[in-house]
């Protein structure tokens, strides 16, 4: 019998934060959404306990903490989240993080800007 591949994901986490390259973005702030997906091989002897999986409450707290730290680039925020997931859950073999800035300051009335990072062991 093969391995069971498990996915834990959070979608459409909403934050108001102060990320942006331009000084006005760092003062006015903006609305962002974060999507996170982690994959790993489920242990054969996994039971009904949080230590057998990735706790999505911890994932949310990691995202919230990193979104509170103003940065110029969304790539930097996404990489910080990814690095923290790797440290907290070393058994994870794939991570995907997407951060979407709602209404970026380049004139589009319904525009969004998204940055995604994918990591595989």
C-alpha positions as CSV (number, residue, x, y, z in Angstrom):
1,X,0.0,0.0,0.0
2,X,1.3,3.5,-0.9
3,X,1.6,6.6,1.2
4,X,-1.4,8.8,2.0
5,X,-0.7,12.4,0.9
6,X,-2.4,14.9,3.2
7,X,-3.2,18.5,2.4
8,X,-4.0,21.2,5.0
9,X,-5.0,24.6,3.5
10,X,-6.4,27.9,4.5
11,X,-8.0,30.2,2.0
12,X,-9.0,33.8,1.8
13,X,-7.6,34.9,5.1
14,X,-8.2,38.7,5.3
15,X,-5.9,41.2,6.8
16,X,-5.4,45.0,6.8
17,X,-1.7,45.7,6.6
18,X,0.9,48.2,5.6
19,X,3.0,46.4,2.9
20,X,4.0,48.3,-0.2
21,X,6.9,49.7,-2.0
22,X,5.6,53.2,-2.1
23,X,5.6,55.4,1.1
24,X,1.9,56.1,0.9
25,X,1.1,52.4,0.9
26,X,3.1,52.1,4.2
27,X,1.1,54.9,5.7
28,X,-2.5,54.2,4.3
29,X,-2.4,50.5,4.3
30,X,-4.4,48.1,2.2
31,X,-6.6,45.0,2.3
32,X,-4.8,41.7,1.7
33,X,-5.8,38.1,1.4
34,X,-3.6,35.1,2.1
35,X,-3.9,31.5,0.9
36,X,-1.8,28.8,2.3
37,X,-1.5,25.1,1.4
38,X,0.8,22.5,2.9
39,X,1.3,18.9,1.9
40,X,2.9,16.0,3.7
41,X,2.8,12.2,3.9
42,X,0.4,11.1,6.6
43,X,2.0,8.8,9.1
44,X,0.6,5.2,9.0
45,X,0.0,5.2,12.7
46,X,-1.5,8.7,12.8
47,X,-4.3,8.9,15.3
48,X,-6.9,11.6,16.1
49,X,-4.4,14.1,17.6
50,X,-3.0,17.4,16.4
51,X,0.6,16.3,16.6
52,X,-0.2,13.9,13.7
53,X,-1.0,16.8,11.3
54,X,-0.6,20.5,10.6
55,X,-2.6,22.6,13.0
56,X,-4.4,25.2,10.8
57,X,-4.8,27.5,13.8
58,X,-1.0,27.7,14.0
59,X,-0.9,28.4,10.3
60,X,-3.3,31.3,10.8
61,X,-1.2,32.7,13.6
62,X,1.9,32.5,11.5
63,X,0.2,34.4,8.7
64,X,-1.3,37.0,11.1
65,X,2.1,37.6,12.8
66,X,4.0,38.1,9.5
67,X,1.2,40.3,8.0
68,X,1.6,42.6,10.9
69,X,5.3,43.3,10.0
70,X,5.3,46.1,7.3
71,X,7.5,45.2,4.4
72,X,8.1,46.7,0.9
73,X,7.6,43.5,-1.0
74,X,4.8,40.8,-0.8
75,X,7.5,38.3,-1.8
76,X,9.3,39.0,1.5
77,X,6.2,38.5,3.5
78,X,5.4,35.2,1.7
79,X,8.9,33.9,2.2
80,X,8.8,34.7,5.9
81,X,5.5,32.8,6.3
82,X,7.0,29.9,4.3
83,X,10.2,29.8,6.4
84,X,8.2,29.7,9.7
85,X,6.0,26.9,8.4
86,X,9.2,24.9,7.6
87,X,10.5,25.5,11.1
88,X,7.3,24.6,12.9
89,X,6.4,21.6,10.7
90,X,9.6,20.0,9.5
91,X,7.7,17.0,8.1
92,X,6.0,19.1,5.5
93,X,7.2,18.5,2.0
94,X,5.3,21.1,0.0
95,X,4.2,24.6,0.8
96,X,2.4,27.2,-1.3
97,X,1.7,30.7,-0.1
98,X,-0.2,33.3,-2.1
99,X,-0.7,36.9,-1.0
100,X,-3.2,39.1,-2.8
101,X,-3.1,42.9,-2.5
102,X,-6.6,44.3,-3.1
103,X,-6.7,47.6,-5.0
104,X,-3.0,48.2,-5.6
105,X,-2.2,51.9,-6.3
106,X,-1.8,51.7,-10.1
107,X,-5.3,52.9,-11.2
108,X,-7.3,49.8,-11.8
109,X,-10.7,50.1,-10.2
110,X,-11.1,46.3,-9.6
111,X,-7.4,45.2,-9.8
112,X,-5.7,42.8,-7.5
113,X,-2.0,42.0,-7.4
114,X,-0.9,38.5,-6.3
115,X,2.4,37.0,-5.4
116,X,2.8,33.2,-4.9
117,X,5.7,31.1,-3.6
118,X,5.9,27.4,-3.9
119,X,8.4,25.2,-2.2
120,X,9.0,21.4,-2.6
121,X,11.4,19.2,-0.7
